[in-house]
Amino acid sequence: MRGILVRWLVSTAAVLAASWFLDGIRVSGFLPALFAAGLLGILNAVLRPVIIVLTLPINILTIGLFTFVINAFLLKIVSYLIPGFDVYGFWTAVFGAIIIGGVSWFLNMFIGSKGSVERYDYIELKRRGGRWE
């Protein structure tokens, strides 16, 4: 449970970072950012897989770049549903989704499964019993 709350706060920080970097994203306070991050997480868990499957041919043709459009669409949906969180324009939504995804990914690298800060190694080579694992 603690891990979910910490990741929710990380997503909130990512939403606030996107509003700081982009003029087209406005957040009126911490609570709208918190609710926007929560709703964005729910939509990414429930609606995004369905949209990805439905748009699979277009996603294959664009080599996965259409996923950015899907993320922007979900961000615009959140801006319509959460008062105090506004996203103005398509390209702002695209760049906002990229920023939110990047900041969340970077900060979540340091969060373990139980919500504690951990060291993260991309490549960890271990030598055990004469073989690399």
CORBELHU-V206513 format. One record per residue. SS is DSSP state (~ for helix, > for strand, _ for the rest). PHI is phi in whole degrees, -180 to 180 (999 if undefined). BURIAL is 1 if it has 16 or more other C-alpha atoms within 10 Angstrom, else 0. Layout:
BEGIN
ss-><SS & SS>
phi-><PHI & PHI>
burial-><BURIAL & BURIAL>
END
This chain:
BEGIN
ss-><_ & ~ & ~ & ~ & ~ & ~ & ~ & ~ & ~ & ~ & ~ & ~ & ~ & ~ & ~ & ~ & ~ & ~ & ~ & ~ & ~ & _ & _ & _ & > & > & > & _ & _ & ~ & ~ & ~ & ~ & ~ & ~ & ~ & ~ & ~ & ~ & ~ & ~ & ~ & ~ & ~ & ~ & ~ & ~ & ~ & ~ & ~ & ~ & ~ & ~ & ~ & _ & ~ & ~ & ~ & ~ & ~ & ~ & _ & _ & _ & _ & ~ & ~ & ~ & ~ & ~ & ~ & ~ & ~ & ~ & ~ & ~ & ~ & ~ & ~ & ~ & ~ & _ & _ & _ & > & > & > & _ & _ & ~ & ~ & ~ & ~ & ~ & ~ & ~ & ~ & ~ & ~ & ~ & ~ & ~ & ~ & ~ & ~ & ~ & ~ & ~ & _ & _ & > & _ & _ & _ & _ & _ & > & _ & _ & _ & _ & _ & _ & _ & _ & _ & > & > & _ & _ & > & > & _>
phi-><999 & -63 & -61 & -65 & -66 & -66 & -67 & -65 & -66 & -65 & -64 & -64 & -62 & -67 & -64 & -65 & -65 & -63 & -70 & -76 & -78 & -113 & -72 & -83 & -114 & -121 & -124 & -83 & 177 & -71 & -63 & -61 & -67 & -64 & -68 & -64 & -65 & -65 & -67 & -63 & -64 & -66 & -65 & -67 & -82 & -103 & -86 & -60 & -61 & -66 & -66 & -61 & -67 & -67 & -104 & -58 & -61 & -68 & -67 & -68 & -63 & -96 & 57 & 87 & -70 & -67 & -60 & -64 & -67 & -63 & -63 & -65 & -61 & -65 & -66 & -66 & -61 & -62 & -67 & -75 & -93 & -106 & -70 & 95 & -125 & -125 & -122 & -106 & 98 & -68 & -67 & -64 & -65 & -64 & -68 & -64 & -65 & -66 & -65 & -62 & -64 & -67 & -67 & -63 & -61 & -63 & -71 & -71 & -61 & -97 & -107 & -81 & -68 & -98 & 91 & -100 & -77 & -134 & -82 & -123 & -116 & -70 & -118 & -121 & -98 & -122 & -108 & -133 & 59 & 81 & -139 & -88 & -115>
burial-><0 & 0 & 0 & 0 & 0 & 1 & 1 & 1 & 1 & 1 & 1 & 1 & 1 & 1 & 1 & 1 & 1 & 1 & 1 & 0 & 0 & 0 & 0 & 1 & 1 & 1 & 1 & 0 & 0 & 0 & 0 & 1 & 1 & 1 & 1 & 1 & 1 & 1 & 1 & 1 & 1 & 0 & 1 & 1 & 0 & 0 & 0 & 1 & 0 & 0 & 0 & 1 & 0 & 0 & 0 & 0 & 0 & 0 & 1 & 0 & 0 & 0 & 0 & 0 & 0 & 1 & 1 & 1 & 1 & 1 & 1 & 1 & 1 & 1 & 1 & 1 & 1 & 1 & 1 & 0 & 0 & 0 & 0 & 1 & 1 & 1 & 1 & 0 & 0 & 0 & 0 & 1 & 1 & 1 & 1 & 1 & 1 & 1 & 1 & 1 & 1 & 0 & 1 & 1 & 0 & 0 & 0 & 1 & 0 & 0 & 1 & 0 & 0 & 0 & 1 & 0 & 0 & 0 & 0 & 0 & 0 & 0 & 0 & 0 & 0 & 0 & 0 & 0 & 0 & 0 & 0 & 0 & 0>
END
